[in-house]
Amino acid sequence: MLKVLYFARLREIFGIASEEISGVPLETVADLKEWLAHRGEVWSCELASDKVVRAAINQEMATDVDKIHDGDEIALFPPVTGG
């Protein structure tokens, strides 16, 4: 089982803050994003390859090629700007 957390714009657009995913053969962060994108238009638009969506695995910054494992917590969030 994976615990997926959504932050900022993603939480608002998807309408959920977190969920648990199990029984899906996912190996990388990119696999997770691709699987989520197949949920429908809003998901595919926000997780499209031309959109920047950052990820963290177990509170450590990650890239799309990083491996995910059963029991991991994956956070997805848009880039943050500050000033």
ROKOL-201048 format. One record per atom (N, C-alpha, C): residue number from 0; atom name; x, y, z negated. Coordinates in Angstrom, 1 decimal, decimal comma. Layout:
N
@i->NUM | at->CA | X->X | Y->Y | Z->Z $
...
This chain:
83
@i->0 | at->N | X->0,8 | Y->-1,2 | Z->0,0 $
@i->0 | at->CA | X->0,0 | Y->0,0 | Z->0,0 $
@i->0 | at->C | X->0,9 | Y->1,2 | Z->0,0 $
@i->1 | at->N | X->0,5 | Y->2,2 | Z->0,8 $
@i->1 | at->CA | X->1,2 | Y->3,5 | Z->0,8 $
@i->1 | at->C | X->0,2 | Y->4,6 | Z->0,2 $
@i->2 | at->N | X->0,8 | Y->5,5 | Z->-0,5 $
@i->2 | at->CA | X->0,0 | Y->6,6 | Z->-1,0 $
@i->2 | at->C | X->0,4 | Y->7,8 | Z->-0,1 $
@i->3 | at->N | X->-0,6 | Y->8,4 | Z->0,6 $
@i->3 | at->CA | X->-0,3 | Y->9,5 | Z->1,5 $
@i->3 | at->C | X->-0,9 | Y->10,8 | Z->0,9 $
@i->4 | at->N | X->-0,1 | Y->11,8 | Z->0,7 $
@i->4 | at->CA | X->-0,6 | Y->13,1 | Z->0,2 $
@i->4 | at->C | X->-0,5 | Y->14,1 | Z->1,3 $
@i->5 | at->N | X->-1,6 | Y->15,0 | Z->1,4 $
@i->5 | at->CA | X->-1,7 | Y->16,0 | Z->2,4 $
@i->5 | at->C | X->-1,6 | Y->17,4 | Z->1,6 $
@i->6 | at->N | X->-0,8 | Y->18,3 | Z->2,2 $
@i->6 | at->CA | X->-0,7 | Y->19,6 | Z->1,5 $
@i->6 | at->C | X->-1,0 | Y->20,7 | Z->2,5 $
@i->7 | at->N | X->-1,4 | Y->21,9 | Z->1,9 $
@i->7 | at->CA | X->-1,6 | Y->23,1 | Z->2,6 $
@i->7 | at->C | X->-2,6 | Y->23,0 | Z->3,7 $
@i->8 | at->N | X->-2,3 | Y->23,4 | Z->4,9 $
@i->8 | at->CA | X->-3,3 | Y->23,4 | Z->6,0 $
@i->8 | at->C | X->-3,8 | Y->22,0 | Z->6,3 $
@i->9 | at->N | X->-2,9 | Y->21,0 | Z->6,2 $
@i->9 | at->CA | X->-3,4 | Y->19,6 | Z->6,5 $
@i->9 | at->C | X->-4,5 | Y->19,2 | Z->5,5 $
@i->10 | at->N | X->-4,3 | Y->19,5 | Z->4,3 $
@i->10 | at->CA | X->-5,4 | Y->19,1 | Z->3,3 $
@i->10 | at->C | X->-6,7 | Y->19,8 | Z->3,6 $
@i->11 | at->N | X->-6,6 | Y->21,1 | Z->4,0 $
@i->11 | at->CA | X->-7,8 | Y->21,8 | Z->4,3 $
@i->11 | at->C | X->-8,5 | Y->21,2 | Z->5,6 $
@i->12 | at->N | X->-7,7 | Y->21,0 | Z->6,6 $
@i->12 | at->CA | X->-8,3 | Y->20,6 | Z->7,9 $
@i->12 | at->C | X->-8,8 | Y->19,1 | Z->7,8 $
@i->13 | at->N | X->-8,0 | Y->18,3 | Z->7,2 $
@i->13 | at->CA | X->-8,4 | Y->16,9 | Z->7,1 $
@i->13 | at->C | X->-9,5 | Y->16,6 | Z->6,0 $
@i->14 | at->N | X->-9,6 | Y->17,6 | Z->5,1 $
@i->14 | at->CA | X->-10,7 | Y->17,4 | Z->4,1 $
@i->14 | at->C | X->-10,4 | Y->16,5 | Z->3,0 $
@i->15 | at->N | X->-9,1 | Y->16,0 | Z->2,8 $
@i->15 | at->CA | X->-8,7 | Y->15,1 | Z->1,8 $
@i->15 | at->C | X->-7,3 | Y->15,5 | Z->1,3 $
@i->16 | at->N | X->-7,1 | Y->15,3 | Z->0,0 $
@i->16 | at->CA | X->-5,8 | Y->15,6 | Z->-0,6 $
@i->16 | at->C | X->-4,9 | Y->14,4 | Z->-0,6 $
@i->17 | at->N | X->-5,4 | Y->13,2 | Z->-0,7 $
@i->17 | at->CA | X->-4,6 | Y->12,0 | Z->-0,7 $
@i->17 | at->C | X->-5,5 | Y->10,8 | Z->-0,3 $
@i->18 | at->N | X->-4,8 | Y->9,7 | Z->0,0 $
@i->18 | at->CA | X->-5,5 | Y->8,5 | Z->0,3 $
@i->18 | at->C | X->-4,5 | Y->7,3 | Z->0,1 $
@i->19 | at->N | X->-5,0 | Y->6,1 | Z->0,0 $
@i->19 | at->CA | X->-4,1 | Y->4,9 | Z->0,0 $
@i->19 | at->C | X->-4,4 | Y->4,2 | Z->1,3 $
@i->20 | at->N | X->-3,3 | Y->3,7 | Z->1,9 $
@i->20 | at->CA | X->-3,4 | Y->2,9 | Z->3,1 $
@i->20 | at->C | X->-2,7 | Y->1,6 | Z->2,9 $
@i->21 | at->N | X->-3,4 | Y->0,6 | Z->3,3 $
@i->21 | at->CA | X->-2,8 | Y->-0,8 | Z->3,1 $
@i->21 | at->C | X->-3,3 | Y->-1,6 | Z->4,3 $
@i->22 | at->N | X->-2,5 | Y->-2,7 | Z->4,5 $
@i->22 | at->CA | X->-2,8 | Y->-3,6 | Z->5,6 $
@i->22 | at->C | X->-2,5 | Y->-3,1 | Z->7,0 $
@i->23 | at->N | X->-1,7 | Y->-2,1 | Z->7,1 $
@i->23 | at->CA | X->-1,3 | Y->-1,5 | Z->8,4 $
@i->23 | at->C | X->0,2 | Y->-1,7 | Z->8,5 $
@i->24 | at->N | X->0,6 | Y->-2,3 | Z->9,6 $
@i->24 | at->CA | X->2,1 | Y->-2,5 | Z->9,8 $
@i->24 | at->C | X->2,8 | Y->-1,2 | Z->10,2 $
@i->25 | at->N | X->3,3 | Y->-0,4 | Z->9,3 $
@i->25 | at->CA | X->4,0 | Y->0,8 | Z->9,6 $
@i->25 | at->C | X->5,4 | Y->0,7 | Z->9,1 $
@i->26 | at->N | X->6,3 | Y->1,1 | Z->10,0 $
@i->26 | at->CA | X->7,7 | Y->1,0 | Z->9,6 $
@i->26 | at->C | X->8,4 | Y->2,4 | Z->9,4 $
@i->27 | at->N | X->8,0 | Y->3,4 | Z->10,0 $
@i->27 | at->CA | X->8,6 | Y->4,7 | Z->9,9 $
@i->27 | at->C | X->7,6 | Y->5,8 | Z->9,7 $
@i->28 | at->N | X->8,1 | Y->7,0 | Z->9,3 $
@i->28 | at->CA | X->7,2 | Y->8,1 | Z->9,2 $
@i->28 | at->C | X->6,5 | Y->8,4 | Z->10,5 $
@i->29 | at->N | X->7,2 | Y->8,3 | Z->11,6 $
@i->29 | at->CA | X->6,6 | Y->8,5 | Z->12,9 $
@i->29 | at->C | X->5,4 | Y->7,5 | Z->13,2 $
@i->30 | at->N | X->5,6 | Y->6,3 | Z->12,8 $
@i->30 | at->CA | X->4,5 | Y->5,3 | Z->12,9 $
@i->30 | at->C | X->3,3 | Y->5,7 | Z->12,1 $
@i->31 | at->N | X->3,5 | Y->6,2 | Z->10,9 $
@i->31 | at->CA | X->2,4 | Y->6,7 | Z->10,1 $
@i->31 | at->C | X->1,7 | Y->7,8 | Z->10,8 $
@i->32 | at->N | X->2,4 | Y->8,8 | Z->11,3 $
@i->32 | at->CA | X->1,8 | Y->10,0 | Z->11,9 $
@i->32 | at->C | X->1,0 | Y->9,6 | Z->13,2 $
@i->33 | at->N | X->1,6 | Y->8,6 | Z->13,9 $
@i->33 | at->CA | X->0,9 | Y->8,1 | Z->15,1 $
@i->33 | at->C | X->-0,4 | Y->7,4 | Z->14,8 $
@i->34 | at->N | X->-0,3 | Y->6,6 | Z->13,8 $
@i->34 | at->CA | X->-1,5 | Y->5,8 | Z->13,3 $
@i->34 | at->C | X->-2,6 | Y->6,8 | Z->12,8 $
@i->35 | at->N | X->-2,2 | Y->7,8 | Z->12,1 $
@i->35 | at->CA | X->-3,2 | Y->8,8 | Z->11,6 $
@i->35 | at->C | X->-3,8 | Y->9,6 | Z->12,7 $
@i->36 | at->N | X->-3,0 | Y->9,9 | Z->13,7 $
@i->36 | at->CA | X->-3,4 | Y->10,7 | Z->14,9 $
@i->36 | at->C | X->-4,5 | Y->10,0 | Z->15,6 $
@i->37 | at->N | X->-4,6 | Y->8,7 | Z->15,6 $
@i->37 | at->CA | X->-5,7 | Y->8,0 | Z->16,3 $
@i->37 | at->C | X->-7,0 | Y->8,0 | Z->15,6 $
@i->38 | at->N | X->-7,1 | Y->8,8 | Z->14,5 $
@i->38 | at->CA | X->-8,4 | Y->8,9 | Z->13,8 $
@i->38 | at->C | X->-9,4 | Y->9,8 | Z->14,5 $
@i->39 | at->N | X->-8,9 | Y->10,6 | Z->15,3 $
@i->39 | at->CA | X->-9,8 | Y->11,5 | Z->16,0 $
@i->39 | at->C | X->-9,2 | Y->12,9 | Z->16,4 $
@i->40 | at->N | X->-10,0 | Y->13,7 | Z->16,9 $
@i->40 | at->CA | X->-9,5 | Y->15,0 | Z->17,5 $
@i->40 | at->C | X->-8,7 | Y->15,9 | Z->16,5 $
@i->41 | at->N | X->-9,3 | Y->16,1 | Z->15,4 $
@i->41 | at->CA | X->-8,6 | Y->17,0 | Z->14,4 $
@i->41 | at->C | X->-7,2 | Y->16,4 | Z->14,0 $
@i->42 | at->N | X->-7,2 | Y->15,1 | Z->13,7 $
@i->42 | at->CA | X->-6,0 | Y->14,4 | Z->13,3 $
@i->42 | at->C | X->-5,0 | Y->14,4 | Z->14,5 $
@i->43 | at->N | X->-5,4 | Y->14,1 | Z->15,7 $
@i->43 | at->CA | X->-4,5 | Y->14,1 | Z->16,8 $
@i->43 | at->C | X->-3,9 | Y->15,5 | Z->17,1 $
@i->44 | at->N | X->-4,7 | Y->16,5 | Z->17,0 $
@i->44 | at->CA | X->-4,3 | Y->17,9 | Z->17,2 $
@i->44 | at->C | X->-3,2 | Y->18,3 | Z->16,2 $
@i->45 | at->N | X->-3,5 | Y->18,0 | Z->14,9 $
@i->45 | at->CA | X->-2,6 | Y->18,5 | Z->13,9 $
@i->45 | at->C | X->-1,3 | Y->17,7 | Z->13,8 $
@i->46 | at->N | X->-1,4 | Y->16,4 | Z->14,3 $
@i->46 | at->CA | X->-0,2 | Y->15,5 | Z->14,2 $
@i->46 | at->C | X->0,4 | Y->15,3 | Z->15,6 $
@i->47 | at->N | X->0,1 | Y->16,2 | Z->16,6 $
@i->47 | at->CA | X->0,6 | Y->16,1 | Z->17,9 $
@i->47 | at->C | X->2,1 | Y->16,3 | Z->17,9 $
@i->48 | at->N | X->2,8 | Y->15,7 | Z->18,9 $
@i->48 | at->CA | X->4,3 | Y->15,7 | Z->18,9 $
@i->48 | at->C | X->4,8 | Y->17,2 | Z->19,0 $
@i->49 | at->N | X->4,0 | Y->18,1 | Z->19,5 $
@i->49 | at->CA | X->4,5 | Y->19,5 | Z->19,6 $
@i->49 | at->C | X->4,3 | Y->20,3 | Z->18,3 $
@i->50 | at->N | X->3,7 | Y->19,7 | Z->17,3 $
@i->50 | at->CA | X->3,4 | Y->20,4 | Z->16,1 $
@i->50 | at->C | X->4,5 | Y->19,9 | Z->15,0 $
@i->51 | at->N | X->5,0 | Y->20,8 | Z->14,2 $
@i->51 | at->CA | X->5,9 | Y->20,5 | Z->13,2 $
@i->51 | at->C | X->5,2 | Y->20,1 | Z->11,9 $
@i->52 | at->N | X->5,3 | Y->18,9 | Z->11,5 $
@i->52 | at->CA | X->4,8 | Y->18,4 | Z->10,3 $
@i->52 | at->C | X->5,9 | Y->17,8 | Z->9,5 $
@i->53 | at->N | X->6,2 | Y->18,3 | Z->8,3 $
@i->53 | at->CA | X->7,3 | Y->17,8 | Z->7,5 $
@i->53 | at->C | X->6,8 | Y->16,6 | Z->6,7 $
@i->54 | at->N | X->7,8 | Y->15,8 | Z->6,2 $
@i->54 | at->CA | X->7,4 | Y->14,6 | Z->5,4 $
@i->54 | at->C | X->8,4 | Y->14,5 | Z->4,3 $
@i->55 | at->N | X->7,9 | Y->13,9 | Z->3,2 $
@i->55 | at->CA | X->8,8 | Y->13,5 | Z->2,1 $
@i->55 | at->C | X->8,4 | Y->12,1 | Z->1,7 $
@i->56 | at->N | X->9,4 | Y->11,2 | Z->1,4 $
@i->56 | at->CA | X->9,1 | Y->9,9 | Z->0,9 $
@i->56 | at->C | X->9,6 | Y->9,9 | Z->-0,5 $
@i->57 | at->N | X->8,7 | Y->9,6 | Z->-1,4 $
@i->57 | at->CA | X->9,0 | Y->9,5 | Z->-2,8 $
@i->57 | at->C | X->9,7 | Y->10,8 | Z->-3,3 $
@i->58 | at->N | X->9,2 | Y->11,9 | Z->-2,8 $
@i->58 | at->CA | X->9,6 | Y->13,3 | Z->-3,2 $
@i->58 | at->C | X->11,0 | Y->13,6 | Z->-2,7 $
@i->59 | at->N | X->11,5 | Y->12,9 | Z->-1,6 $
@i->59 | at->CA | X->12,7 | Y->13,2 | Z->-1,0 $
@i->59 | at->C | X->12,4 | Y->13,6 | Z->0,5 $
@i->60 | at->N | X->12,9 | Y->14,7 | Z->1,0 $
@i->60 | at->CA | X->12,7 | Y->15,1 | Z->2,4 $
@i->60 | at->C | X->13,0 | Y->13,9 | Z->3,3 $
@i->61 | at->N | X->12,2 | Y->13,8 | Z->4,3 $
@i->61 | at->CA | X->12,4 | Y->12,7 | Z->5,3 $
@i->61 | at->C | X->12,2 | Y->13,1 | Z->6,7 $
@i->62 | at->N | X->12,7 | Y->12,3 | Z->7,6 $
@i->62 | at->CA | X->12,5 | Y->12,6 | Z->9,1 $
@i->62 | at->C | X->11,6 | Y->11,5 | Z->9,6 $
@i->63 | at->N | X->11,2 | Y->11,7 | Z->10,9 $
@i->63 | at->CA | X->10,3 | Y->10,8 | Z->11,5 $
@i->63 | at->C | X->10,9 | Y->9,4 | Z->11,6 $
@i->64 | at->N | X->12,2 | Y->9,3 | Z->11,7 $
@i->64 | at->CA | X->12,8 | Y->7,9 | Z->11,8 $
@i->64 | at->C | X->13,1 | Y->7,2 | Z->10,5 $
@i->65 | at->N | X->12,8 | Y->7,9 | Z->9,4 $
@i->65 | at->CA | X->13,0 | Y->7,2 | Z->8,1 $
@i->65 | at->C | X->12,0 | Y->6,1 | Z->7,9 $
@i->66 | at->N | X->12,5 | Y->5,1 | Z->7,3 $
@i->66 | at->CA | X->11,7 | Y->3,9 | Z->7,0 $
@i->66 | at->C | X->10,8 | Y->4,1 | Z->5,8 $
@i->67 | at->N | X->9,6 | Y->3,5 | Z->5,9 $
@i->67 | at->CA | X->8,7 | Y->3,6 | Z->4,8 $
@i->67 | at->C | X->8,4 | Y->2,1 | Z->4,4 $
@i->68 | at->N | X->8,2 | Y->2,0 | Z->3,1 $
@i->68 | at->CA | X->8,0 | Y->0,6 | Z->2,5 $
@i->68 | at->C | X->6,7 | Y->0,6 | Z->1,6 $
@i->69 | at->N | X->6,2 | Y->-0,6 | Z->1,4 $
@i->69 | at->CA | X->5,1 | Y->-0,8 | Z->0,6 $
@i->69 | at->C | X->5,4 | Y->-0,2 | Z->-0,8 $
@i->70 | at->N | X->4,4 | Y->0,6 | Z->-1,3 $
@i->70 | at->CA | X->4,6 | Y->1,3 | Z->-2,6 $
@i->70 | at->C | X->5,1 | Y->2,7 | Z->-2,5 $
@i->71 | at->N | X->5,5 | Y->3,1 | Z->-1,3 $
@i->71 | at->CA | X->6,0 | Y->4,5 | Z->-1,2 $
@i->71 | at->C | X->4,9 | Y->5,5 | Z->-1,2 $
@i->72 | at->N | X->5,3 | Y->6,7 | Z->-1,6 $
@i->72 | at->CA | X->4,4 | Y->7,9 | Z->-1,6 $
@i->72 | at->C | X->5,0 | Y->8,8 | Z->-0,5 $
@i->73 | at->N | X->4,1 | Y->9,1 | Z->0,5 $
@i->73 | at->CA | X->4,5 | Y->9,9 | Z->1,6 $
@i->73 | at->C | X->3,7 | Y->11,2 | Z->1,6 $
@i->74 | at->N | X->4,4 | Y->12,3 | Z->1,5 $
@i->74 | at->CA | X->3,7 | Y->13,6 | Z->1,6 $
@i->74 | at->C | X->3,9 | Y->14,2 | Z->3,0 $
@i->75 | at->N | X->2,8 | Y->14,7 | Z->3,5 $
@i->75 | at->CA | X->2,8 | Y->15,4 | Z->4,8 $
@i->75 | at->C | X->2,4 | Y->16,8 | Z->4,6 $
@i->76 | at->N | X->3,2 | Y->17,8 | Z->5,2 $
@i->76 | at->CA | X->2,9 | Y->19,2 | Z->5,0 $
@i->76 | at->C | X->3,5 | Y->20,0 | Z->6,2 $
@i->77 | at->N | X->2,8 | Y->21,1 | Z->6,5 $
@i->77 | at->CA | X->3,4 | Y->22,0 | Z->7,5 $
@i->77 | at->C | X->4,6 | Y->22,7 | Z->7,0 $
@i->78 | at->N | X->5,4 | Y->23,3 | Z->7,9 $
@i->78 | at->CA | X->6,6 | Y->24,1 | Z->7,4 $
@i->78 | at->C | X->6,1 | Y->25,3 | Z->6,6 $
@i->79 | at->N | X->6,9 | Y->25,6 | Z->5,6 $
@i->79 | at->CA | X->6,5 | Y->26,7 | Z->4,7 $
@i->79 | at->C | X->7,4 | Y->27,9 | Z->5,0 $
@i->80 | at->N | X->6,8 | Y->29,1 | Z->5,1 $
@i->80 | at->CA | X->7,6 | Y->30,3 | Z->5,2 $
@i->80 | at->C | X->7,4 | Y->31,1 | Z->4,0 $
@i->81 | at->N | X->8,4 | Y->31,9 | Z->3,7 $
@i->81 | at->CA | X->8,3 | Y->32,8 | Z->2,5 $
@i->81 | at->C | X->9,0 | Y->34,1 | Z->2,8 $
@i->82 | at->N | X->8,9 | Y->34,9 | Z->1,8 $
@i->82 | at->CA | X->9,5 | Y->36,2 | Z->2,0 $
@i->82 | at->C | X->9,7 | Y->36,9 | Z->0,7 $
